[in-house]
Amino acid sequence: MSSRSDRTKTAITQITTASAVKVFSFIDNLFENKLDKEYFKQHFGNFDTGEQHFICKYLDIYLNSSEKKSFLSKWLDQQEQSYAEVGEEELFHDYKEELRLNRSRLVAILNSYKITAERRFKMLLIHKVSFDQYSSYFNQGEIDYKIQLHYKPSDFKKFFIKTMQEIMTNQDANAFFYNSFEFGTNLYYTKLLYIELDNLKDIKEQIDIVKKRYDKDYKYVLEKKLKAHNERIEKLMNSRKNLSDKQKEFYSKTQLQPPTLTDFAKIMYNAFPQVRDKAIGKDLNTFLKTYGSNLLIRK
């Protein structure tokens, strides 16, 4: 049985004429910028949810190069003529190669943006939220958190990538890994990813497998570091006999606790727009705690 979202149809007449102009103006500017992927990513967030949906929908059509009379083919013909008029036919070959390369890079990320934008637009239609007035409805930022890998991150990475490749591409699995785990050579900042899954339930078993491996690999390391930490605190307290109760409370705090299911919910929030959409309208801390507890696979 199809979901309500599947049955919801979209048409560009559902957005204002001003928004429709912005959609096609952006697509035109994108072609003028040689279909540069970074230009698309830099400006895409400036549009509201309805505009984002139709940018993706029509850009997907305009990038279709399977037909001789496609917009892309006509665009290339126009550019070739423009270069010929000024006697720069040789430069056109470089332009054409750059445009085709940029197109392939843009197509590689477009589907994920398209799925997210369509789902969100349909959600606003279903709940009758005025997307042209409330563009901040999906105003979400990343959670600045990564799970620490204490040693041999390369070994854990191999296991993680292999596990995640069952439900996502190798490229998405790598992005998920570097966005989620902290170790010495990982210089990437945490950001919002747009990894789309066919079914969000698919990730539950994989996360359970990864967490069990993490606990197995790092339990001994954490216990050893925690023991050393507590020994240092004990020596410090013994050397300072006149500590107040408040100071003792501060120095006796345990650290280096292993990540909880809530922490794994945080890295999922950063990676998957479906998870972020579930958090809309809810207290984030409460959502993460509840969502994390639901990740537990009970025997």
ZAKOL-873152 format. One record per residue (C-alpha): residue in three letters; residue number from 1; x negated, y negated, z; chain. Coordinates in pm, whole numbers, plus 32768, in hexadecimal, padded with zeros to 4 digits. Layout:
BEGIN
PT  ala  NUM  X  Y  Z  A;
...
***
This chain:
BEGIN
PT  met  1  8000  8000  8000  A;
PT  ser  2  7F75  7EAD  7FA1  A;
PT  ser  3  7F3A  7DA8  80AD  A;
PT  arg  4  7FED  7C5A  80BB  A;
PT  ser  5  7EA9  7BB6  804B  A;
PT  asp  6  7E98  7C98  7F18  A;
PT  arg  7  7FFA  7C33  7EB6  A;
PT  thr  8  7FB5  7ABE  7EDB  A;
PT  lys  9  7F78  7A1C  7D89  A;
PT  thr  10  7EA6  78E4  7D53  A;
PT  ala  11  7EBD  77D8  7C48  A;
PT  ile  12  7E01  7694  7C20  A;
PT  thr  13  7F4C  75D6  7C31  A;
PT  gln  14  7F4C  762D  7DA6  A;
PT  ile  15  7E40  7524  7DDE  A;
PT  thr  16  7E5A  73B0  7D92  A;
PT  thr  17  7DFB  7324  7C3F  A;
PT  ala  18  7CDE  7269  7CEA  A;
PT  ser  19  7C59  73B2  7D74  A;
PT  ala  20  7C7C  7457  7C1F  A;
PT  val  21  7BA9  7340  7B87  A;
PT  lys  22  7AA0  737B  7C94  A;
PT  val  23  7A9C  74F0  7C40  A;
PT  phe  24  7A52  74C2  7AD0  A;
PT  ser  25  796B  7399  7B09  A;
PT  phe  26  7894  7471  7BEC  A;
PT  ile  27  7889  758A  7AEB  A;
PT  asp  28  7825  748A  79E3  A;
PT  asn  29  7713  7401  7AC7  A;
PT  leu  30  769A  7561  7B08  A;
PT  phe  31  766B  759A  7993  A;
PT  glu  32  75B7  744B  7979  A;
PT  asn  33  74D0  74CD  7A8D  A;
PT  lys  34  7486  7608  79C3  A;
PT  leu  35  755E  76E6  7AA4  A;
PT  asp  36  7464  76BD  7BBE  A;
PT  lys  37  74C4  77A4  7CDE  A;
PT  glu  38  7438  76B5  7DE3  A;
PT  tyr  39  7507  7596  7D56  A;
PT  phe  40  763E  7670  7D7A  A;
PT  lys  41  75EB  76D3  7EE3  A;
PT  gln  42  758F  7570  7F46  A;
PT  his  43  76D7  74D2  7ED3  A;
PT  phe  44  77D5  75EE  7EF6  A;
PT  gly  45  7816  75A4  8066  A;
PT  asn  46  7888  7441  8012  A;
PT  phe  47  79D0  74C5  7F81  A;
PT  asp  48  7B08  752D  803C  A;
PT  thr  49  7B83  7694  803C  A;
PT  gly  50  7C6C  7670  7F11  A;
PT  glu  51  7B62  75C7  7E41  A;
PT  gln  52  7A61  76D1  7E9C  A;
PT  his  53  7B4C  77E6  7E2D  A;
PT  phe  54  7B8B  774F  7CD6  A;
PT  ile  55  7A1D  76EF  7CA5  A;
PT  cys  56  79C4  785E  7CCC  A;
PT  lys  57  7AEB  78D8  7BFF  A;
PT  tyr  58  7AAA  77FC  7AD0  A;
PT  leu  59  7930  77FF  7AE9  A;
PT  asp  60  7941  7979  7AD0  A;
PT  ile  61  7A03  794E  798B  A;
PT  tyr  62  791A  7843  7900  A;
PT  leu  63  77E8  7919  7947  A;
PT  asn  64  7871  7A38  787B  A;
PT  ser  65  7781  7A72  775D  A;
PT  ser  66  7819  7BB0  76D2  A;
PT  glu  67  78D6  7B00  75BC  A;
PT  lys  68  7840  7A39  749C  A;
PT  lys  69  7943  7928  74CA  A;
PT  ser  70  7917  790E  7642  A;
PT  phe  71  78E4  77BC  76E5  A;
PT  leu  72  777A  7817  7734  A;
PT  ser  73  7734  786D  75C8  A;
PT  lys  74  77D1  7727  7553  A;
PT  trp  75  7709  7667  7658  A;
PT  leu  76  75C4  76FE  75D9  A;
PT  asp  77  7626  76AC  7472  A;
PT  gln  78  7663  7540  74D7  A;
PT  gln  79  7515  752C  758C  A;
PT  glu  80  745E  75C3  7462  A;
PT  gln  81  74F9  74BC  7380  A;
PT  ser  82  7497  73A6  7472  A;
PT  tyr  83  732E  741E  747B  A;
PT  ala  84  7327  743D  72FF  A;
PT  glu  85  73A6  72D9  72D0  A;
PT  val  86  7272  7250  7382  A;
PT  gly  87  7181  7347  72E0  A;
PT  glu  88  713F  7417  741A  A;
PT  glu  89  71A8  756F  73A1  A;
PT  glu  90  707C  760F  744E  A;
PT  leu  91  70E7  7586  75A0  A;
PT  phe  92  7243  761A  7573  A;
PT  his  93  71B9  777C  758D  A;
PT  asp  94  7128  772A  76E6  A;
PT  tyr  95  7271  7688  774C  A;
PT  lys  96  733A  77B3  76D6  A;
PT  glu  97  725B  78A8  7793  A;
PT  glu  98  726F  77D9  78D3  A;
PT  leu  99  73EA  77BE  78B8  A;
PT  arg  100  7415  7936  7887  A;
PT  leu  101  732F  7981  79AD  A;
PT  asn  102  73E6  788A  7A8C  A;
PT  arg  103  7533  791D  7A1F  A;
PT  ser  104  74CA  7A7B  7A8B  A;
PT  arg  105  745D  79F4  7BE0  A;
PT  leu  106  75A2  7937  7C0D  A;
PT  val  107  7677  7A61  7BA5  A;
PT  ala  108  75BE  7B36  7CA6  A;
PT  ile  109  7646  7A64  7DC7  A;
PT  leu  110  778D  79E6  7D34  A;
PT  asn  111  7860  7B1B  7D77  A;
PT  ser  112  7827  7B08  7EEE  A;
PT  tyr  113  788A  7996  7EF4  A;
PT  lys  114  79B5  79E3  7E16  A;
PT  ile  115  7A3E  7AF6  7EF9  A;
PT  thr  116  7A17  7A20  8031  A;
PT  ala  117  7AB5  78EC  7F94  A;
PT  glu  118  7BDC  79B1  7F08  A;
PT  arg  119  7C25  7A5D  8052  A;
PT  arg  120  7C16  7915  8111  A;
PT  phe  121  7CEF  7859  8018  A;
PT  lys  122  7DF6  7968  8024  A;
PT  met  123  7DED  7960  81A0  A;
PT  leu  124  7E3A  77EC  819B  A;
PT  leu  125  7F56  7824  80A3  A;
PT  ile  126  7FEC  7939  8178  A;
PT  his  127  7FD9  786D  82B9  A;
PT  lys  128  8043  772E  8206  A;
PT  val  129  7F0F  766D  8273  A;
PT  ser  130  7ED7  7535  81A1  A;
PT  phe  131  7D83  7585  8112  A;
PT  asp  132  7D61  7432  8069  A;
PT  gln  133  7D8A  737F  81B8  A;
PT  tyr  134  7CE2  7476  82A4  A;
PT  ser  135  7B9F  74CB  81F6  A;
PT  ser  136  7AFF  74FA  834E  A;
PT  tyr  137  7BE7  7624  8393  A;
PT  phe  138  7ABF  7708  834A  A;
PT  asn  139  79B8  7624  83E4  A;
PT  gln  140  78CE  772D  8473  A;
PT  gly  141  7761  771F  84CF  A;
PT  glu  142  7667  7832  8507  A;
PT  ile  143  761E  78C2  8660  A;
PT  asp  144  74B0  787C  86A9  A;
PT  tyr  145  745A  79DA  8723  A;
PT  lys  146  7388  7B01  86B4  A;
PT  ile  147  734A  7C54  8753  A;
PT  gln  148  71DE  7C78  87B6  A;
PT  leu  149  7109  7D91  872C  A;
PT  his  150  6FF5  7DD3  8827  A;
PT  tyr  151  6F0F  7EAA  8752  A;
PT  lys  152  6EF3  7F5C  8603  A;
PT  pro  153  6FF7  7E83  8551  A;
PT  ser  154  6F9B  7F21  8402  A;
PT  asp  155  700B  8079  847E  A;
PT  phe  156  7155  7FF1  84FE  A;
PT  lys  157  7187  7F2D  83BB  A;
PT  lys  158  7166  8067  82E5  A;
PT  phe  159  726B  8117  83BA  A;
PT  phe  160  7353  7FE7  83B8  A;
PT  ile  161  7341  7FB4  823E  A;
PT  lys  162  737B  8125  81F8  A;
PT  thr  163  74A8  8128  82E0  A;
PT  met  164  7543  7FEC  824F  A;
PT  gln  165  750B  8050  80E4  A;
PT  glu  166  762B  8144  8109  A;
PT  ile  167  7720  8021  8110  A;
PT  met  168  766B  7EF8  8071  A;
PT  thr  169  7560  7EA3  7F73  A;
PT  asn  170  73EF  7EAE  7FC5  A;
PT  gln  171  73E0  7D32  7F9E  A;
PT  asp  172  74FB  7CFF  8099  A;
PT  ala  173  7464  7DFC  818B  A;
PT  asn  174  7318  7D41  8187  A;
PT  ala  175  73C2  7BF2  81BC  A;
PT  phe  176  748C  7C87  82DC  A;
PT  phe  177  734E  7D0E  837E  A;
PT  tyr  178  7280  7BCC  836F  A;
PT  asn  179  73AC  7AFF  83E1  A;
PT  ser  180  73E9  7BE0  850D  A;
PT  phe  181  729D  7C49  85A7  A;
PT  glu  182  7181  7B84  8640  A;
PT  phe  183  7016  7BEF  861E  A;
PT  gly  184  6EC6  7B4A  85E4  A;
PT  thr  185  6EC0  7B3B  8469  A;
PT  asn  186  702F  7AE1  8438  A;
PT  leu  187  7028  796C  83E9  A;
PT  tyr  188  718F  7956  8369  A;
PT  tyr  189  7283  787B  8428  A;
PT  thr  190  73D6  7908  8485  A;
PT  lys  191  74E6  78A0  8391  A;
PT  leu  192  763F  7904  831D  A;
PT  leu  193  7635  7A1A  821B  A;
PT  tyr  194  774F  7A77  8130  A;
PT  ile  195  7734  7BF0  8120  A;
PT  glu  196  7881  7C7E  80B0  A;
PT  leu  197  78E5  7DE5  80FC  A;
PT  asp  198  79FB  7EAA  805A  A;
PT  asn  199  7A7A  7EFF  81B4  A;
PT  leu  200  7A00  7E5A  82F3  A;
PT  lys  201  7A35  7FA3  83AC  A;
PT  asp  202  7915  8035  82E2  A;
PT  ile  203  7819  7F73  83B0  A;
PT  lys  204  788E  8000  84FE  A;
PT  glu  205  77E8  8155  84DA  A;
PT  gln  206  76AA  80BB  844C  A;
PT  ile  207  7689  7FC6  856E  A;
PT  asp  208  76C0  80E3  8664  A;
PT  ile  209  75A4  81A6  85BE  A;
PT  val  210  74BE  8077  85C1  A;
PT  lys  211  7504  8023  872E  A;
PT  lys  212  74BE  8188  879B  A;
PT  arg  213  7374  8182  86E0  A;
PT  tyr  214  731F  8031  8779  A;
PT  asp  215  7368  80B0  88D8  A;
PT  lys  216  7296  81E6  8897  A;
PT  asp  217  716D  8125  8807  A;
PT  tyr  218  7163  8008  88FE  A;
PT  lys  219  71ED  8090  8A45  A;
PT  tyr  220  7093  80F0  8AC4  A;
PT  val  221  6FF9  7FA6  8A50  A;
PT  leu  222  7109  7EDA  8AF8  A;
PT  glu  223  70ED  7F9E  8C3C  A;
PT  lys  224  6F72  7F77  8C3D  A;
PT  lys  225  6F84  7E00  8BFD  A;
PT  leu  226  7098  7DD4  8CFD  A;
PT  lys  227  6FCA  7E8F  8E03  A;
PT  ala  228  6E9C  7DB0  8DBC  A;
PT  his  229  6F7B  7C7B  8DCF  A;
PT  asn  230  700C  7CE1  8F1F  A;
PT  glu  231  6EB1  7D2B  8FA7  A;
PT  arg  232  6E41  7BCD  8F47  A;
PT  ile  233  6F72  7B37  8FF0  A;
PT  glu  234  6F30  7C00  912B  A;
PT  lys  235  6DC5  7B89  913B  A;
PT  leu  236  6E36  7A24  9101  A;
PT  met  237  6F37  7A33  9217  A;
PT  asn  238  6E3B  7ACF  9305  A;
PT  ser  239  6D48  79B6  92BD  A;
PT  arg  240  6E52  78AF  92FE  A;
PT  lys  241  6EE8  78F7  9450  A;
PT  asn  242  6FA7  77B1  9469  A;
PT  leu  243  708C  77D8  933D  A;
PT  ser  244  71F2  7760  936F  A;
PT  asp  245  7315  784B  932F  A;
PT  lys  246  7356  779A  91E3  A;
PT  gln  247  71ED  77C6  9179  A;
PT  lys  248  71F4  7935  91DA  A;
PT  glu  249  732E  7961  9109  A;
PT  phe  250  727C  78C6  8FDE  A;
PT  tyr  251  7142  7998  8FFE  A;
PT  ser  252  7200  7ADC  9038  A;
PT  lys  253  72C5  7AC9  8EF3  A;
PT  thr  254  7289  7BFA  8E19  A;
PT  gln  255  7235  7BC9  8CAE  A;
PT  leu  256  71FB  7C95  8B73  A;
PT  gln  257  734F  7D39  8B7D  A;
PT  pro  258  739B  7E10  8A4C  A;
PT  pro  259  7492  7D7E  8953  A;
PT  thr  260  75FE  7DC9  8999  A;
PT  leu  261  7717  7E15  88A8  A;
PT  thr  262  776E  7CA3  88C1  A;
PT  asp  263  7612  7C52  883D  A;
PT  phe  264  764A  7D3A  8717  A;
PT  ala  265  7796  7C88  86DB  A;
PT  lys  266  76CD  7B43  86C1  A;
PT  ile  267  75EF  7BC2  85A9  A;
PT  met  268  7724  7C46  84F5  A;
PT  tyr  269  77CC  7AF2  8519  A;
PT  asn  270  76A1  7A52  846E  A;
PT  ala  271  7698  7B53  8357  A;
PT  phe  272  7802  7B99  82F4  A;
PT  pro  273  7906  7A90  829A  A;
PT  gln  274  7A19  7B8E  82E7  A;
PT  val  275  79A9  7B8F  8453  A;
PT  arg  276  799D  7A12  845F  A;
PT  asp  277  7AFB  79FF  83CF  A;
PT  lys  278  7B7A  7ADD  84E8  A;
PT  ala  279  7AED  79E3  85E5  A;
PT  ile  280  7BAF  78BA  855B  A;
PT  gly  281  7C90  781B  8660  A;
PT  lys  282  7BFB  78E9  877C  A;
PT  asp  283  7B05  789A  8892  A;
PT  leu  284  79BC  790D  87F9  A;
PT  asn  285  7926  79A4  8936  A;
PT  thr  286  7A64  7A67  897E  A;
PT  phe  287  7A7A  7ADA  8814  A;
PT  leu  288  7911  7B55  880E  A;
PT  lys  289  793D  7C14  8953  A;
PT  thr  290  7A7F  7CB8  88DB  A;
PT  tyr  291  79FE  7CFF  877D  A;
PT  gly  292  78BC  7D8D  880A  A;
PT  ser  293  7976  7E78  88F4  A;
PT  asn  294  7A3E  7EF8  87CB  A;
PT  leu  295  78FA  7F59  871F  A;
PT  leu  296  78CA  806D  881F  A;
PT  ile  297  7915  81BB  877F  A;
PT  arg  298  79BE  8285  888D  A;
PT  lys  299  799C  83FD  8886  A;
***
